[in-house]
Amino acid sequence: MNPIVTYLRVSSQQQGKSGLGIEAQREANARFATDNGFEIVAEFVEVETGKGSDALDRRPQLAAALATARKAKCPVVVSKLDRLSRDVHFISGLMAQRVPFVVAELGADADPFMLHLYAALAEKERALISARTAAALSAAKAKGVVLGNRTNLSDAQAKGAASNAGKADAFAAAVLPVVEKIKASGITTLAGIAGEMNARGVRSARGGEWMPQTVKNLLARAA
């Protein structure tokens, strides 16, 4: 069987949307691997937005997936193209990494030109949505509707803290099945689980290696 590396990504806002959750992506990648004779040798999970020109800098798991695939001389597989990005420039930058990408829903035969084309269409769709939203806000403002609430700083800070907690919960939910499989195999100590997570190429929420305390924190959050 030919090896592949899989990459899964959600943002806290997208976690609950159909077809974008971690488990849905994992199942799609596993189905693609089985149907096309591939073996998943490493899986990388990211809880981060895909927006911004510095998206790759903010996505250590994607960088780790690229490094692992480059070393194994195999492609990186994602369930949907937008799990990488909807930005054509970002997609082009990834292509320059000289690591092939395969999008499960497009099939194994989708070449780089097709990926650029789909990314361009997704980017255009995003621009149209943004323009319609801006027009709607402008029309509402013209009618005297007050937009936003700049005085409620404490509420905004609370929402920010809740967002960070949501990201941590989403990451915990994504990697907990891996930890449970490791425990089921007979490895139950914190140090043993941390070592096995590192051996499998699974990165921590901060993109680094697992330590016994990291595993302890994960299990405490899951509980």
C-alpha positions, -999 to 999 in steps of 0.1 A, spaced: 0 0 0 12 35 -8 16 58 22 -3 91 27 -4 118 54 -38 132 63 -46 167 75 -78 178 93 -88 213 102 -117 230 119 -122 265 133 -144 269 164 -171 285 143 -172 256 118 -169 227 143 -206 219 143 -213 224 106 -222 193 86 -193 179 66 -167 201 83 -163 183 116 -132 164 126 -148 130 126 -165 136 92 -131 146 78 -114 116 93 -141 92 79 -138 108 45 -100 104 45 -102 68 57 -128 59 31 -106 75 4 -76 56 16 -94 23 15 -110 29 -19 -77 39 -35 -52 15 -19 -35 40 4 -23 36 40 -25 65 64 9 67 81 3 100 100 -26 123 108 -24 160 118 -53 179 133 -55 217 135 -80 240 152 -74 273 135 -89 296 109 -77 293 74 -80 331 67 -51 355 64 -18 357 44 0 344 74 -22 313 77 7 289 73 26 305 101 -4 301 124 -9 264 114 19 244 128 1 211 122 0 218 85 37 226 85 43 193 103 21 174 78 42 189 50 75 179 67 63 144 74 50 139 38 82 153 23 102 129 44 80 99 35 78 111 -2 40 109 -2 10 132 -6 -10 151 20 -47 142 18 -75 165 29 -112 157 27 -122 190 11 -101 218 -5 -113 244 20 -96 224 48 -64 239 32 -78 273 22 -101 292 -1 -73 315 -10 -57 309 -44 -24 326 -33 -22 303 -3 -29 272 -24 -2 283 -48 22 287 -19 15 252 -8 21 239 -42 56 255 -41 64 233 -11 68 204 -36 45 181 -16 16 168 -36 -19 174 -23 -49 152 -28 -85 163 -21 -106 132 -12 -139 146 -26 -122 155 -59 -106 121 -64 -70 109 -67 -67 122 -103 -73 159 -96 -41 176 -108 -27 209 -95 -44 229 -122 -78 216 -110 -70 225 -74 -61 260 -85 -93 263 -104 -115 251 -75 -96 274 -52 -103 304 -76 -140 296 -76 -141 293 -38 -122 326 -35 -147 343 -59 -176 330 -39 -161 343 -7 -156 377 -22 -192 378 -34 -205 369 1 -183 396 16 -196 422 -8 -232 413 -1 -226 414 36 -209 449 34 -238 462 12 -264 449 37 -245 465 67 -243 498 48 -280 498 40 -288 490 77 -265 519 88 -282 543 64 -315 534 80 -302 543 114 -295 508 127 -268 509 154 -241 483 145 -221 467 172 -216 477 209 -183 493 216 -191 500 252 -194 465 264 -157 456 267 -162 430 294 -187 411 273 -163 411 244 -135 398 266 -158 371 279 -166 361 244 -129 359 235 -122 337 265 -152 315 255 -138 313 219 -104 301 232 -120 276 254 -141 264 225 -109 258 204 -93 238 233 -125 217 236 -126 211 199 -89 200 198 -95 177 228 -125 161 211 -104 156 179 -74 138 195 -91 120 224 -101 90 201 -63 86 194 -55 86 231 -83 61 238 -69 37 211 -34 40 227 -49 32 261 -68 2 247 -35 -12 234 -22 -14 269 -3 19 272 -19 37 301 7 58 318 9 95 310 45 92 299 37 62 277 7 79 261 28 110 254 56 89 238 31 71 216 14 103 205 48 117 194 57 84 177 25 86 157 32 122 145 3 137 164 12 172 176 -1 190 207 -25 219 205 5 243 204 21 223 176 48 208 198 56 174 213 34 157 239 46 156 275 30 137 304 15 170 317 1 177 283 -17 144 283 -29 150 318 -44 184 308 -61 168 278 -77 140 299 -88 165 325 -105 187 299 -122 157 283 -135 146 317 
